[in-house]
C-alpha cells in the first residue's frame, strides 16, 4: 500500500444515540451475537482497547473511522460492513473485507495484517 493512500474503517453500527446505547447494551448482554467484528476487535465495553490506542498513536498510516450511516451519507457508497477500505484517488477498494475480519482471533492479528500490508 502506498503511504499516500489511507485506510478507512467502517463499523457495522449506526451513529445516532439510540443505536449507540443499544450497541453498548448488546455487547454486554450478548457479546457472541453482536454483529460488528471490527467493534469487538478494537473496542471493549467501555471504549477503545489500549493496544488499539497505542497502535493508532504510533502508526504513520492515515486512518479515518466511520459508522456505516455516516460513511454511506458522505460517500454514497455501500459495502458489506464492517470492513477496512483503502482510499485511492477518491475511490475505495476493500483492504480487509467483512468476511476476512471474522477470521481474526484477536486485535494483534488485525494490527499485524495492517502492518504487513503497509510497511
C-alpha positions in Angstrom: 0.0 0.0 0.0 1.3 3.4 -0.9 1.6 5.7 2.1 -0.2 8.5 0.2 -3.3 6.3 0.4 -5.1 5.9 3.6 -7.2 3.4 5.4 -10.9 3.9 6.1 -12.5 1.7 8.8 -16.3 1.4 8.6 -18.0 -0.1 11.6 -21.3 -2.0 11.2 -23.0 0.3 13.6 -25.1 3.5 13.3 -24.1 6.8 14.8 -27.3 8.0 16.4 -27.5 8.0 20.3 -30.2 5.3 20.4 -28.2 2.9 18.3 -25.1 3.6 20.3 -26.9 2.8 23.5 -28.4 -0.4 22.0 -25.0 -1.5 20.7 -23.4 -0.8 24.2 -26.1 -3.0 25.9 -25.9 -5.7 23.2 -22.1 -6.0 23.6 -22.5 -6.6 27.4 -25.7 -8.8 27.4 -25.0 -10.9 24.3 -21.5 -10.3 23.0 -21.4 -13.5 20.9 -24.3 -12.3 18.8 -23.0 -8.7 18.3 -22.5 -8.3 14.6 -19.7 -5.9 14.3 -16.5 -7.9 14.4 -14.4 -4.7 13.9 -16.0 -3.2 17.1 -15.3 -6.5 19.0 -11.6 -6.3 18.0 -10.9 -2.7 18.6 -13.2 -1.8 21.5 -14.1 -3.2 24.8 -17.3 -2.5 26.6 -16.1 0.9 27.7 -14.0 2.2 24.8 -11.0 1.6 22.7 -8.7 -1.1 23.7 -5.3 0.1 25.0 -3.4 -1.9 22.3 -5.5 -0.3 19.6 -5.0 3.2 21.0 -1.2 2.6 21.2 -1.2 1.4 17.6 -3.1 4.4 16.3 -0.8 6.8 18.1 2.4 5.1 16.8 1.4 4.4 13.2 2.2 6.8 10.4 -0.7 5.5 8.3 -3.5 8.0 7.8 -6.7 6.3 9.1 -10.3 7.5 9.2 -13.2 5.9 11.1 -16.9 5.9 10.2 -20.2 4.4 11.4 -21.9 2.9 8.3 -24.7 5.5 8.1 -22.2 8.4 8.1 -19.9 6.7 5.6 -22.8 6.0 3.2 -24.2 9.5 3.5 -20.8 11.1 2.9 -19.6 9.0 0.1 -22.8 7.4 -1.4 -21.2 4.0 -1.4 -22.4 0.8 0.1 -20.4 -2.3 1.2 -20.9 -5.3 3.5 -19.9 -4.0 6.9 -17.8 -3.9 8.9 -14.7 -3.6 6.7 -11.5 -1.7 6.1 -11.0 0.2 2.9 -8.1 1.8 1.1 -8.9 5.2 -0.4 -7.0 5.8 -3.6 -7.7 8.9 -5.6 -11.1 9.4 -4.1 -12.2 5.9 -4.7 -12.4 2.9 -2.3 -11.1 -0.6 -2.5 -11.5 -3.4 0.1 -8.4 -3.9 2.2 -10.0 -6.2 4.8 -13.4 -7.5 3.9 -16.2 -8.2 6.4 -15.6 -11.9 5.8 -11.9 -11.6 6.4 -12.5 -9.7 9.7 -14.2 -12.8 11.1 -11.0 -14.7 10.7 -9.1 -12.6 13.1 -8.9 -14.2 16.6 -7.8 -11.0 18.3 -6.6 -7.4 17.9 -3.0 -8.3 17.4 -3.8 -10.3 14.3 -5.6 -7.2 12.8 -2.7 -4.9 13.6 -0.3 -7.4 12.1 -2.3 -7.6 8.9 -2.3 -3.8 8.6 1.4 -3.5 9.3 2.4 -6.4 7.0 0.5 -4.8 4.1 1.7 -1.2 4.7 5.3 -1.4 5.8 
